[in-house]
Amino acid sequence: MIEFERVSRRFGDLDALRHLNLTIDQGEMAFITGHSGAGKSTLLRLLLLLDRPSSGEIRVKGELTREIRSHRVPQYRRRFGVVFQDHRLLFDRSVHDNVALPLVIAGFSPRDSARRVRAALDKVGLLAQEYANPATLSGGEQQRVGIARAVVARPEFLIADEPTGNLDPQLSSEIMALFEAFNQVGVTVLVATHDLSLISQLRHRIITLSSGRLAGAESP
Amino acid sequence: MNSPTGQSAERWTRAAVWRAQHRIAANDSGRKLLQRPVATGLVWLVVAISLALPSALLLTVENLRPIVPDLARSAQLSVMLDREVDRASAEAVQGQIENWSGVDAVRWVSREQALSEFGEQTGLATLLASLDRNPLPHTLRVLPKLPVSDSALNRLIGELESFPNVNRVVADTRWMARLDETLVAGERWVLALGGAMVLGAILALANTLHLAIDARREEILVVRVIGGSPAFVRRPFLYTGLYFGAGGGVLAALMLWALSLWLTGPVNALFLLYDSPGQLQGPGFEYPLALTVLGAMIGWLASWAATERYFRRLEAR
């Protein structure tokens, strides 16, 4: 469970988030939408402790994130799988090594790690490209490698920031279908997107932000 | 990991994880350096020159040092006895002085012997033979116990001078003291120069490493978001720094070896010409070892500084 209690984040005169109250249930899948600058990215950054709120509290499974000391932040972040809009793959290494990165960080043995990497690549349908360089893959394939990297360590939460921003509708719905598949095995999924036509077809909660405030939350 | 899938990871102890992560970082950094041999070689050269120059100077000073005790051994005191002292009294004086604690040996030189030695050394033997009487007194050559400090030597000279039947004591030790001080000053000069050059090497390395870090900016950002600790992010760069530094140290040692090989011939000939039993002391094993360790430390330090600065700027954004 993720709880935002009256969370604000100010950047100088600008309120990126204003007294935001929001609860994401365990095992839920939700979309966060709104215009650019509405506070979607700020919300995700606060959740990942890449930034701290100006006021208010954020709780993850009851734990106050304010009380997480800086040396424990890396461990905290390992509970999240993160998918970026521009996928952020590292082109100096193979698909396999990209996906294995979270496992290397978490300290899995090479054998265990190799097995999990293949399982994750299999799930996103890219097992055949295991030893390719990600630069040789198409945009949709690169994003699927990014998703494999996000889920390979089997995180409790999957966070995605505009994961379909650069993809055509066909590829976008494939990506969303992947997120739903992970949600079905118990992962809490939070996707920031402005692709309303795509998410309106899916039966998940849509949280709309407007100027840092909650504009409306529709339940399916 | 508290997820159920973390169990197999826990079979790995923390130490094993730490070792594995180090191995991966070490291999990756090494491979990256070898992929750019020219750039890597140039960095090694910069470090090597900064280390080789001061250590060559230090080696020079160290080569001069052992010659000094040789010279000190010739620091014998010539104790001229009063002219009227005869042979028996001279031997009595010798017997007494020999028992002094600061004295190693006393050799008695008769005035006849002194005259003939003087004649031999100066080539004036025939002229001296024409003198109607020997102008030289009996002399005692006193060897102080070594090592002897300046103040102890001066005390010994004072005691000898106030001894009955002694006319005067001749000792030229000031030039030795001067040489000694010159060496101390030279050594400090070398250390100061060495310190400055090592600092230069650190700055050059830190700048090179900053570029290497910036080239992997994307990786740093990703690793940070997916839970890599600062130590994990820093590790590959510490190894890069270590390789730069240690490689430079090894190259510096090779330069030093080459230099001393090149100099051995003429320097040893010089020693021979000065009737010195000495030989050029090469860098041995201590210098290469010290250079490699120093280089590695410099590299590690430089990359620590560079990553620290980079991370701080990254956090501040």
Interface residues (C-beta under 8 A of the other chain):
Chain A: L48 L50 H71 P74 Q75 Y76 R77 R78 F80 G81 V82 F84 R88 L90 D92 L101 P102 V104 I105 A106 G107 F108 S109 P110 D112 R149 A150 R154 P155 E156
Chain B: M1 S3 T5 G6 S8 A9 R11 W12 R14 A16 V17 A20 Q21 I24 E218 E219 L221 V222 V223 R224 V225 I226 G227 G228 S229 P230 F232
